[in-house]
Each structure stands twice: as structure tokens, then as C-alpha cells.
């Protein structure tokens, strides 16, 4: 009935089919104003145009989408990331060119970049936790041991901290609800940890090897073994082969043994890298520049406020006359030991290295035997020479310090005040010689295993030292004025904090 238009012979229209299937697969999108003008012009054509109806529907959806964007952008709070992602997905499917879509895509991309940077700052490698989880209080910290021990076999079990705080998906859109739930979660976490510490304190110290009547220890759920480490927070016991532990050999310990980084926190208590507060504040500055709200951002703000509140309490306690006097005496003792005791300790270690070398048939060559862990063996042999306690703390000063230390260990943040309190408490106790010896034995076994596999970490470090520092990058050799504004600077990555046992 409808043939080819008459009068169209070979020419510019020749060979072009008017059928819809021959149209280009990717049509150019036009802005709403252009579509409105086309529709208005089509109304003057005395013919039925099916495509005009499709254009009207597309224009109606585009105007509704623009109204949703304006409503969400003009609200009382910044829009949530989930809402923006939903609008972007809908806007991309519309056959209309939307200028607001590009702005939303930029905002969503910036929010994802911030979340990725925060994840790199907090999360360990191959972490089974999410970023939101490590930022929120662990409200079920006092749950039964069987649930805590299933964290590795059932990673999803501990990805519910937002739900354990009583937060639904809708609650996460309300900053007030997040803050209230976070405060309640802090109290639940503290009360639960106190119950858990009491329960684990009833276990044998250390637990006897083999199956026992009580619940299993360690993240593996297996019976206790000969080399068990006790978490300083939850007081539970863990196999040295199952968890990360502090390395004493790499620290070059001094005679001030209370400053040795021998504090062990299990992976269930230390769930993140625990960056320094300065690094977290830099993340918050970047967060304030985003016109988008993220649940992780709300949680990070609450965590920072909690850390600063704890820091203020710690500073007030450390400034009391009794504690400040103890700190001053400890600093003086440390100064004297660094002047005299370090030389005596190094001499003792050197003598023990020579003794070990002779017993091994290596002659008087501690350098040769040093690669074979003799320095760790010598340090272990010198442990009985450690003396303590070197400080006296009254009950009135010790009890608040211990309570504040437990609350500080719950924070996924590294603070200098926590280290000061820990050293004070350590100096007021006898040297933990058994713990030091166990850590050295674990490190010796690790080095022997690495050497057997041809991957001795100590030799690798020495070879790097012999080669000298790596050459500077080309950008670092250029003057500052010649660098581009988008070049990374020292502030792009968090400064390395003190060694943390679980930071791996």
C-alpha cells in the first residue's frame, strides 16, 4: 500500500532504506528542550506519528527524573550515595541528554574514591571485615566464644555491625539515628568486653595442651598447643602459628624493656590497621568536601569523636600529680638506661652470640652465625638480666589507668596516650620474660622456615641496606614548581604508625 516515495531516484536518497531496523544502533541523545521543540512542531503535522508518542513518554520521564534530582539536592541533608547511584542508573537508561547526569556521575565517582582511600587506610590485606564494620563499635563483643571463633569460616557472620547497632537501611540515611546508635553501641561494646574478659580469665594461664572441658580457644577452634599467646584485650588464648604477633628481633630492644612493642591483640579485637588520628582527620577533611553522604563517613565521624573524647580523658589522667610524677621518674630511668644499660645489654647480647657461635662450632664468628638467628638466641639468653618492676603505682592511680587502657584498646585508632598508659602499666609489673621468650622463639622458628624455603626476610633486609636507598623518582628530582597540581604528595598516604601486631 505504501510504496517508495515517488520522484526519489538515484541521488542523495538513493540506496537509503526508511525501515526502522536500518537506523543506527546508537542514536544521539538530545536535551529535553530539543525534544519539546520537536514535539511542538509535530503537533502541526496532520498525520499520526508513532515516534512522537515515544518522545513524549521519554520527555515525561526525563522531567520526572530532573524533579527527583532537584528534590534530593535541595533537601535538609546531603543526598546519600545509594540514592545518587540509583538516580545515575535511571538517568543512563533514558534516551535523553541530561546535564545533571554528568554532575551526579562526578559526585558518585568522588565518593567511591574517598571510600577506597579510607579502605586502604583501615583494612588489612585480605580482611574479612568491611570498612563500615571496623568503623562501628562491635556491639556483640560479649557474644559466646563459638560465634567469635566462626569469623574465619563464615566471613559474612561479622558483616552485620550496622544491623547489630539497630540500624536499618533507612536509618543509615538519618545522621541523628546513626549518632544515637553509635553511642549505644559503644556502651554495649564495653559491657560485652568486660563480660568476655571475665569469662576468659577463668581459663588456665596458659591453657594446657590438648582437648579441655571448656570452649576451644584461638580462631582455628582447635585445642590449645604449646605456644599460646593471650590477647591483652579479650584475655583469650591463640596459637602463635594462627595469628600475627609482634616481632622483637626487628625492634632492636633497649634496656628499657617496658618500651618493647610486645603487646598482642588478637584479630577479633584488632580488626583494622588502626591508623593514627592525624591520618583520620585528613580523611575527614576530604569527606567534608563531598556533597554526598556515606554510611562510612558518618561512622568515621563518630569514631573520631569517640577517639578525641578518650584522648582528652587520657590527657587529664596523665596530668594528675601522681601519674605525672610516675611519668617523670620513668623518663629519668629511661635516660639513665639508654646511657648505661643499653651498652650493658649490647655487651651481654654480644657475649651470648659468641657463646652460641662456639657451641655451634662456628668459632668466634658471630657475624656468620647472625644470619642463623644467633642474635635472637642471644637476646633470649639475656632476658633473665631484666629487672623490674621499676615503678610503683598506687591502687588509686593504677585502676583508672587499667580501665582507660581497656577502652583505648577498643578504639580502631592509634593514639600516643594509649602507648604512654601501656608503658606505665608495664613498668609497674615484673618483666614478662615468658612472653618475651615465646615471641623470640616464634620469630626464630619463622626465620628458620623462611630460610629453608630460601626466603630469609632478615637477609633480604640486609641486602637492601647494602644496596643503599632506592633512587628518587623522576618527579621527586624535579623542582616543586614544575610538578603538576594533580601529582601525589606526601599527604596522599597515611604516615606509618607504630608496629601493630595485627597489621598485616
N, C-alpha and C positions, 0 to 999 in steps of 0.2 A: 504494500500500500504506500509505504514511504520509500521512494527510491532515492537515488543520489540527486543532490540539487542540480537543477538544470543550469546550463551556462557555465559550469565549472569544468573546463577542460584541463589539459596539461598546463601547468603553470605553478604558481606558488602553492595551490591547494592540491596539486596532483600527487597521488600516492599516499595521502594522509587519510586515515580512517577516522570516522567520527564515533566509532563504537567505544564504550567506556573502558573495555578491557585493554585498549591500546594506549590509555593515558599513562603518564609517567607514574611509577610506583610511589615516589616520594614527592608529594605536592608541596609547593611553597606555602608556608603559613602566613596569613595576613593579620594585621591588628584588628581589634573589634571595630574601630572607626571605619576601616575599609569595608568590612563585611556589612556594616549598617548602610553604607552608601550603596553597595551593590543591591542589597535587599530593597532599598527605597527606589532605586532605578528600575528594578524588576517589576515593581508594582504597576508601572505604566505600560508594561508589555501585555497585550491582550492574548495571553497564551498560558497554558499550565506548564510550569517549570518545576519538575520534582526536586531538582537540586536546591532550589530556593528554600524549600521547607527544611532540608537538611542544614542549610546555612542558618536559618532562624533558630533551629534547635541548638546548633553549636554556639551561636552568639548568646543565646539564653544561658547556656551552661557556663560560658566564659564570664558573663556578667555576674552570675551567682558566685563563681569562684573568686572573682575580684572582690565581691562584697564580703566573702568569708575572710579573705586576706586582710581587708581593711578592719574588719571587726576584731580579728585576733591581734593585729598590730596596735590597735588603739585601746586595748584592754588595760586593766589596772596593773598587770604584771607583764614582764616579757613573755612571749609565747614559748611553750615547751618544745623541745626538739622533736618529740614524736608528732606533735600537731603539724609542725612545719614539714616534716618528712611526708606526712600524708597529703598535705597540700601540693607539695612538689610532684608526688606521684600522679595525682589527679591532673595537675596542670600540664604535665608532659604528654598525657594522652589526649588532650584537647587539640583539635585541628585549628587552633588559633594562636597567633603570636602574642604572647603575654609578656610585657616588660617586667611586671612584678615577679615573674617566674625566675628570671636571672638573678634578681636580688635575693630571693629565697634560697636559691641554689648556693650562692656565695655564703649566706649565713649558715646553712647546714654544713657546708664544707669546712668553715672555720670552727664550728662546734665539734665536728669529728676530729679535726686536727688537735684541738685542745684535749679532747678525751684520749687520743692516742698518746700525747705527750704526758698526760697525767698517768696513764697506764704504764708507760716506760719508767716513770719516776717511782711508782709504788710497787708494781707487781714484779715478783721474781720470775726467773725463766721457768717456763713450763708450769706456771702456777695454776692450781685447780680452783683458785678464787677469782671472782670478778672484781673489777675496780670498785663498784658500789658496795660490795661485801666488805672489803678491807677498810673502807672509809666509815662504815656504820659500826656501832657497838655490837659485839657478839652477845645478843640478848639471851641466847641459850647456852652460855658458857658453863652453867652449872648442870647441864644435862648429863645423863648417865654415860659412863665410860664407853659402853658398847656403841653408842651413837657417835661419840667423838672418834672412835677408832675406825669407823667405816668411811672416813673422809677420803681416803685414797682409793678405796674400791668403788665408792659411789660418789663421784665428784659433785653431782647435782644436789646431794644432800645438804651441802653447805653453801648453796647459792640462793638461799631464801632469807637472808638477813632483813631485807625490806619487808617481807611478809611477817617475820618474827617480831618486827617492831610495830606490827599492826597497820602497815601502810599498804593500801591498795593502789592500783594504777591511777585512780582518780586522785587519791591523797597526795601522790607524788607531784601533782600539778599545783598544790597549795603550799607555799613556803611555810605558812604558820603551822600546818599539820606536820610537816617534816621536822620542824624545830621541836615541837612538843613531843613527837615520837622519839626523837633522838635523845632528849633529856630523860625520858622514861627508860629508854634502852640503856643509858649509862648506869642508872641505878640497878637495873636488872642484871647487867653485866657484872657489876661489883658484888652484888649479893650472891650471884651464882658462882663467881670465882672463889668467894670466901667458903661456900659450901664445898666446892670441889677441892680446895686446898685442905680442908679438914678431913675429907674422905681419903684423899691420897696420903695424908700424913699418918694414917693408920697402917699403911703398908710397911713391910720391913725395909730397913735402910742399910744397904741396898737390898732389894729382894733376892731371895735365894734362887739360884738357877734351877730350872725345871718347872713343871706344872705346879700351880699352887691353888689354894681354895678360893682366892679372891678373883676378881675380874682380871683379864690379861692386861699387860702394860704394853707400851710402845705403839707406834702407828701400824705395825705389822700384825698385831694381835697375837703374837707368838709368846711362849713362856719366857721368863727372864733368862738372861745369859750372864756370862762372867763380867762383861764390860758394859755397865749400865750407867747412864747419865740422868741426873734428876733435874727437871725443869725448875728454875728458880721462881716461876710464877704459879703454875698449877700443881707443883710438887709431885707430878707423876714421873715414872721412870721409862727410859727409852734406850734401845740398843745403840751403841756407838756406831754400828755399821748401817743404821737405818736413818739417821738424822744428821744434818750438818752440825759441826761443833767448832768451837774457837781453836785456832792454831797458835800455840805458844812459841813454837820454834821460829816462826816468821816475824814475831814481835821483838826479838832480842830483849828478853825481860831484864829489868834492872833489879837492884836490891830492894826497891820499894815494891814488894810483892803484892800489896793491896791494889796497885795500879795495873796489875796484869789483866788483860782482857780475857778472863776465863768464865765470864757469865754465860750460862747456857739457857736459852729459851727454846722450847720445842716448836715445831712447825704449826701446831694447833694454837699456840699462844702468839707467836710472832708470825703473822700471816703475810707481811709485806716486807719491803726493803727498809722501811722506816726512815724516810728521808729527813733531813734536818728542817727545822722550822723555817729557816730563811728560804729554802727551796720551795716550800709550800706557799709561802707568802708571794713568791714570784708567780706561781701558778694562779693564785687568787687575783693578782693584778691583771694577768691576761684574761681571766674569766670575766672581770668587770667590763672589759671592752667588748664582750659578746652581747648582741641584742637577743640572746637565746638563753633559755633556762634549761639546765640539765639536772637530773637527779643527783649525779655525781658531784656537780657543783654545789648543790645545796648541802650534801653530806660533807664535802670538803670544808665549807664554811663552818659547819657545826663542829667538825673535828678540830679546826684551827682555834675556834673559840674555846673548846674544851682544853686544848693544849696550853693556850695562853693563861687560862684560869689556873691550871695546875702549876704552871711556871711561876705565877705570882705567889701562890701559896708556898711553893718550894723556896722562893727567894726570901719570903718573910720568915720561914722556919730557919733557913740557913743564916739569917741575920740576927737571930736571938743570941744573947750573950754566951750561953753555954755551948751552943753549936758553933758559933763564930770562933770562940776560943779553941774548940777542938780542931777546927779547920786550920787555924793559925799554927797550933802545935804540930799538926800533921805536915803542913808545908815546911816548917823548920826541920823536922825529922827527914823529910824527903830531900831537902837541900843538903843535909849532912851526909845522908846515904849516897847521894849522887856524887858527892866529893870523895867519900872514903869507901862506902860499901860497894859501889859499882866495881871499883878496882879489885876489892877482895873477892867479889863474886866472879869476876872475869878470871882472876887467878885460880880460884877453885875449879871453875869450868875447864881452864887450860890444863890443870893438873889431872883432872878426871879424864880429859881427852887423851892425854899422854898415857895414863894408866890403861885405858881401854885399848889404845893402839898397841901397847906392849902385849896385853893379853891376847890380842888378835893376831900377834905375830907380824905386825907391820913396822916394828922398830919404833923409833921416835919420830913418827911422821903423822902428826895429827891432821896435816893438810890432806894427806892421801885418804885417811880414814874419815875425814869430814864429810865426804860425799856418801859415806856409808852410815850416815845418821849418828856418828860419834858425838856430834855436838848435842843432839837430843839426849843421848845416853848420859853424857857428862852433866847436862843440866838436871836430869832426873836424879843423878847421884848427889848433886849439890843441894837438893831440896831439903834434906834434914838440917841444913845450916840456917834455914829460915827461922826467924824468931817472931813471936807475937803472942797475944795481942800487943800492939804498940800504942793503943789508945784506950782510954776509959770513958765510957758513955753511961751516964745515969739512966735509970729506967724512965724518968720523965722526959729525957731527950731521945732515947732510943726508940720507944714505942711510936711516937708520931713519925719518926723517920721511916720506920718499917711500914707503917700504914701508907704513907705518902709514896714510898717506893713501889708498893704493890699497885697503887693507882697509876703511877707513872709507867709501869711495865705493861699496863693495859692499853696505853696510847700507841698508835702506829706512827709515832713521831720520835725523832731523836732530839733530845734536849741535853744541854751541858749540865743542868742542875740535877738531872737523874744520875749522871755519871758521878757527880760530886757526892750525892747521897749514898750511892753504892760503895764508893771508896771509903767513906766514913764508917759505914756498917761493917765493911770487910776489915778495916784496921782495928775495930773493936773486938774482933774474933781471932781465934788462933788461925794460923795459915792453913788453908785447905790442901794440905800436902797430898792427900789421897786423890783429890780431884786433879791437881796439877800432874801427878804421876800418870793418872789414867789418860789425860789429854796427850801427854807426851808419848805414851805407849801407842795410842791410836794414830798419832802422826808418824811414829816410826813404822808401824805396820802399813800405813798408806804409802810412805815413801818406798818401802821395800817392794810393795806390789807394783807401784809405778815404775820402779827401776827394772823389775822383772819383765815388764811389758815394754821396756825401752823408752819410757816417757817420764823420766825423773823431773818433777817440777822444779826442784832446787837447782839442778844443773842447768835447766833451761833459763832460770832467772840469772844465774851467774854468767851464762853465755851472752845474754842481753846486756849485762853490765859491762862485759869485756868489749862488746862492740860499740858501747857508748850510746848516747841518746839518739833517737831516730832523727833524720834530717827534717828541718822545718818544711812545712808545706809552702807551695809557691805563693799562696795568698798571704801567709804569715811573713814572707820575705818582702812583700810589697809595703810601701808606706800606707798608713791608715787612710789618708785622703783618697788614695787610688782605689780603695775597695768599694764595691757596690753596696748600696744600702741593705740589700737582702742577704748579704753574706752573714754566716753564722758567727757569733761572737762567744766569748767565754760564758756569757749568761744563758746560752741556749741549753746547756746541760747542767744538771744539778751538781754542786760540788761534792766530792767524795766525802762521806761521813766516816765516823769511826767504824772499825770492823764489827760487823754483826754476825752472830753465828749462823743465822738462817738466811743470810744474804747470798743466795746462790740461784 
